[in-house]
Amino acid sequence: MDWKKAKTLMIYVFIFIDLFLLSFIYIRNKDRVDNFDIEPILENHDIKIDAEIPKSITTDILELNYKVFTDDEIMYKFFDSPLVKSTPESSTFKEGDKSLILLNNKQIIYVDKPEKTDTKIETQEDAVNFALEFLKERGLDFNLKVQRISEADGKLYTVEFEEVEPESGLFLEDAFAIVYLNENGITGLKYQAFSGINKLDGKISIRDPKRKLLKIIRDPLAKGRTIVDVSVNYYFNPSNLPSVENIDKITSGLANLALRVTLDNGAIIQID
């Protein structure tokens, strides 16, 4: 072998060794970063954790479109012949004991005083079934999942649904149906939903959930609380959009992946 070929071979060998060493150092340092103990860091900021932290995730990019209602749709779904008052920001409907406010054509706040009937709501299961039937009759039941049920005085119930992306099962924030009931029926509803979920080209990821969770240190709601659940959801926050004068008027946009952190008092914090 002549000197020129030997020199070229040595250069290739040194390059290979350098790449191997760099890869080894990167993997070793990454392992150190990923495996740090988060509990003492949180405790130093008066936050405890009693939950598993999810692994990194890569999933589809979604464009979300809020369900937008017209006054005619609201009248058809909830009333017979109501009195209606409308402004650019809201519409108010009133008929007997029933009233409804439609905010920015996308959020429903409904109140009623149901009359006594032979059918009584006596258990949490009754409340869930009654709430689902109420939503289904009005075409408001798509992609909903029961998130929590609460009961007060044995006769008052709150059933909270959240919308999920059908394929991944991830929650879509901020879409919900909160149904209030007494033993006679529905006493109230808060509702906001996405009617269109468009899957776009490309992927989005959360690559280091543990490090992202450290952002909760800056949130005053977490002080003195215990983290009881950490999961991943889609999060559409109109306030993140550039040059938006009125975020309440926004009806569509791209969703980010966010950590959904539940505290021991039921509060949910989104970390995107």
N, C-alpha and C positions, 0 to 999 in steps of 0.2 A: 504494500500500500504506500503510495507516495505521500509526501508531507501535506500537500494541498487537500487530498481526500481525508487524511487523518484530522486535519484542522477543522474541516467542515463537520466531520462526525462528532468531534469534541464539542463544537458549538451546539449541535442538536442535543447532545447529552446534557449539557449545562442548562439549556432551555427547558428540557424535560424535568430536570431536578428542581429548577426554580419554580416551575408550575406546580409540581407535586408539593413542594414546601409551602407555597402560597395557599394551595387548597387545604392542606393540613391545618395551617394556622387559622384560616377562615372558619373551618368546621369547628375547631377547638374553641375559638372565641365566640362563635355563634351559639355553641352549646352552653357556654358560660352565661351568655346574655339571656337565652331562653329559659334557663333553669334557675333564675334568681328567685328568692323567697319573697313573695309579695306581702305576706301577712304582717310581718313586723313593720314594713313601710306604711301600710294602711293604718296599723294600730298607732303609729307615731302621730297620725293625723286624726285620731279619735274615730276611726272607722274599722269595724270588724267584718270578717267575711266567713260565711258558712255555706259555701257553694263551690261547685266545680266550674272552672273556667274553660270555655269551649276551645277547641283546636282551631288552627287557621282554616279559612274557608274561601273557596273561589266559586262564584256562581254567575248567573246571567245578569246583564244590565237591563233594567226595567224602566220604561216610561209609564208613569201612572197618571190617570185622568179621573178627577173627582166626578161622581155622579151629580149632575146638575138638574134641578127640578124647576118646572114652571108652576105658576099659580094654579093652572088648570089641573096639572098632575096631582098637586097636593089636595085640591078639592075632591078629585075623584077617589083618591086613596083613603081620605080621612073623614070627609064631610058629605052632607046632602046639599044644604044651601046656606053656607056660612056668610057672615059679614067679613069683608076683606078690605084691609088698608095696606097700601104698598108705598114704599120709598125705594130709591136706588139700592139701599143697603139691605132692606128686609121687607118681608110681607107678613102681616098678622091676620090670622083667621080666628073667628069666634062663632060658635054655635052651641047654645045652651051651656052645659058644663064643660064642653070641649073647647080648647084653644090651642093654637099652634103658631110658632114663630119660625119663619124660614129665613135664615141668615145667609146673605150673599148667594142665594139660590142653591146652597149645598149642605147646610147644616139645619137639621130639624130639631126643634124643641117643642114637645107635645105634652099637654096636661089634660087629664080627664078625671071625673068622679064617677066610676062605674057603679051602676045600680046592683042591688042584691039579686042574685040568681040562684037557681037550684044547684049549679055547679060551684063548688068551693075550691079554692086553692089552699091546700093544707100542708103541703110539703115542698121542699126545694125542687124535687123532681116535677111536681105539678107546675111550679113557677116556670121552670125551663121549658116544659112542653107548651104551656100557655103563651109564653113569650115568643117561641118559635112559630106557633100558629098565627099569632098576631102579625109578625113580620112577613110570613109566607103569604098571607091573604093580601098583603099590600105590595108584594113583589120586592121585598127588602131583605130577603134571607140569603142571598148568594154569598158563598165562600166564607161563611161565618163560623167561628169556633168559640165555644164557651170558654171564657178565661177565668171567671170567678163568680161565685154566688154568695150572697150574704143575706142574713135573716135578722129581723129585729122584732121583739115582742111576740114572736110566733105568728104574726099576721102580716108583716111587711117584708117584702123581698126585693132584692136588687140582683138582676142577672146581667152580667157584663159579657158581651161578645166582642171579638175582634176579627177583622178580616185577615185571611191568609192567602198567600200565593199558592194556587192549587198544586203545582208540580213539586215545589221545594218544601211546602208546608211552613215557610217562614211568615211571621206576622208582617202585615203592611201597616206601618205607622204613618199617618194618623187616620185610621178608619175604624169605626166602632159602632156598636149599638148597645146602649145602656137602657135596660127596660126596668121600670119600677112597677111593682104590683102590690095590691092588698088581697084579702081573701076573695074579693068579688071580681077582680080583673086588673086591667092595665090602668095605672094612675099617671104614668109619665114615660116619655121616651126621649133620649138624646141620640141622634143618628147622623153619621157622616160616612160615606163609602166611596170606594173607587169603582167606577163602572167599566173602565177600560184599562187593561194591563197589557202593554205592548213590549214584547221581548226584542231587544236590539242586538246588533252584532257586537261581539266583544264580551269581556268578562270583567268583573270587579272582585276585589279580594279584601279580606282582613288577614294579614299575614302574621301579626304578633298581638293576639288578643290580650295577653297578660300585660304587655307594656301599654297598650291602649287603655286598659282598665285603670292605670295610674292617673289618668286625667280626672277621675272622679274626686281626687284630692281637692280640686279647685271648686267643687260644687258644694255650697253651704247646706243643701238638703241632705247630704250624706253624713254630715258631722253628727257624731253620737249614735249613729245607726249601724245595723248589721246588714250586710249584703246577703240575701237568702237565695238569689238566683241570678245567673248570668247566661244570656243566650244571644243569638244573632238575629236581627230582623232587618227588613227593608225600611228605610226612614226617609220620608219626603218632607223636607223643611224649606218652605218657600222663602224664609228669611235669608237663606244662603244664596238666593238668586241675585245676580248683579242688577243694579239700576231698576229696582222694583219700588214703586211709590206706595202701593197698597197691597200688602201680601195677602190680605183676606180675599182679594179678587182673583188670585191665582187659582187656576183649576187643573193645571197639568205641569209635569216636569219630570226630571230624572230622579230616581231614588238612589240614595247611598246605602251601603251596608253599615250598620251601626251595632254596637253592643247595647243590649237591652238589659239594664241592671235593675233588679227589683229589691227594694229595701224591706226591712221587717215591719214597717208601718204601711206597706202596700204601695208606696210611691215608686214610680218607674222613671229612671233616668236614662236618656239616650246619649250614647257617646259615639259620635261619628267622626 
